[in-house]
């Protein structure tokens, strides 16, 4: 009987140690993936050349200000198909982490928050639950104006819903980009 108790106790200890070593997935955990230090927005419209706008921040979110932030220049009163890329640069080597964000779509959502410009953004891609991701979207521009659009990538493991506000979860990236509708 004593050996059965010892085996049971040993099994409980092993299970306790094993479960305590697992890193829980947490929407507030900043260390779950690589830093984003380059963002590429590509706009397309039938009959016109693609427009590409970049933002680069060599030290990532926080720290020094970005070294490059393009002004997004779009025609007023138009519709654009938009794709965003999130890139990690280490020692001059670029790694596109957008596919990982899409693969983990249930834990991510991209928001585009305009200020002082008329802009309607519709997310056209969905995660496995049917909730928006925002890596692909359409933008409908309003009348001529100057303002900003805040690009915000939210990490929301286990808490993502179908119509979340841009403040649900933990921000992996907050990038204000100047925008000019002309």
N, C-alpha and C positions, 0 to 999 in steps of 0.2 A: 504494500500500500504506500509505503514511504517513497519508493521509486516512482510510482505513478504521480504523486504530488510533485516530486522533483521535475519530472518530465513536463507536467502541466505548467509549473512555475517557469521553467526554462523557456517553454513555448511562449508564454505571456511576455517574458522579458525580451525575447527576440522580436516579437510583434511590436512591442512598445518602442524598442530601439529602431526598428525598420521604419515605422511610421513617423518617428520624430526626425528622421533624416531626410524625408521628402520635403522638397521646397514647395509650399502651397502656391498655386497660381493666385495672384492678387492684383486687382485693378490698380492698386496704389504702388506696386512694385516697379521701380524705375529700372531695374537691372535685368529685365526679361529679354531684351533684344538690343541690337547695336544702336549706336547714336546715329541720328540723322543729321548730316551736315551739308546736304545739297538737296534742293527740291527743284523739279522741272515740271512746269505746266505747259502742255501742248494743246493749242486750240485749233480746231479745224472747222471749216465751213465750205460747203460745196462751191466749186468754181474759184476758190482762192487758195493761195499757198498757206501752209500751216504757220501759225505764230507760236514761237517758243520763248518762254520767259523763265529765268533762273533766279534762285536765291542760294547763296553759298555762305556757310558759317563754319569755318575750319575747326573751331573748338566745340561745335555743337550748341544745343540750346543752353542759354545762360552764358556766363563768362563774357568774352569780348563780343561786341556787336558783329553782325554779319559783314563779310568783306564785299558782298555783292547782293543787291536786291533790285531786280529789274522792275521798272514801272510796267504794269500790265496795260497795254494800249489796245483797246477794242473799238470797233465801230458801234455807234449808238443804234439802238433799235434792231439788233440782229440776234440770231441764235447760233451758238457754238457748241460743238461736241468737245468735251475737255477730258484729258487724261492727265493724271498726276503721277510722278515718279518720286520715290523717296530713296535717297542714295546715301550710303555710308562710305566715306573716304578715309582710308588709313594708309599712311606712308605712300601717298600718291596713287593707290589702287582703289578704283571705284567698285562698289558692290551694290547692285540694285536690290534693295530689300522690299520693294513693292510686291513681288510675288509671295513673299512670306506674310506680308500684311494681309493680302487677299486670302491666302490659305488659312490664316487665322482670323477670317472675317467675323466670326462670332464674337471676337474680342476687340475689334477695332471699328472705328467710324471716323470719316473725315468730314469736317464741317467747313463751310465757306461763309463768313459773316461779313457782309458789306457795311460800310459806314459812309454816309453822304452820297451814295450812288444808288440808282435803281438797278437792282440785279436780282434775278430769280434763278436759283440753282436747284436743279432736280437731279438727285442721285440715280443713276441708271443701272448700277450693279447691286447685287444682293448676296448676302451670306447664305449658308445652308438652311437657316431658319426663315429666310425670306426678308430679313431686315436689311436696310441700306448699309452700304460700305462707303461709297463716295469717291473711290479711286477713279471711276468713270462717272461723268455727269454731263448735263447740258446746262448752259448758261444763257439766259435771255437778258440782254442788256436793255436798259431804259434810255432816257434822253441824255444828251451830253452833260458830263459832270466829272469832277475830280474827287477822289476819296481814297479809301483803303478797303482791302478785303483781308480779313484775318483767316488764314489757313490753319486749321486746328485739327490735329490727329489725336483722337481720344482712345485710350486703352481701357477696355471695360469688360474684363473677363468675368463671366458669370452674372453680369448685371445689365447686359445690353437689351434694349427693348425696341419696338418697332418705330417709335417716334420720340426718341430721347432728346433732351435739350443738349446743347453743346457743353454743358458743365457736368454731365454724368460720367464718372470714371476719372481716370488720371490722364493728364495731358502729356503725350509723348512729344508733341511739337506745337508751338504757337508762333506763327510767322505772319506778321502784318506786312502786306505788300501794297505799295501804292497802285492805284488803278485810275486810268483815264479813259472815259467813254467820249468819243469824238465823232 
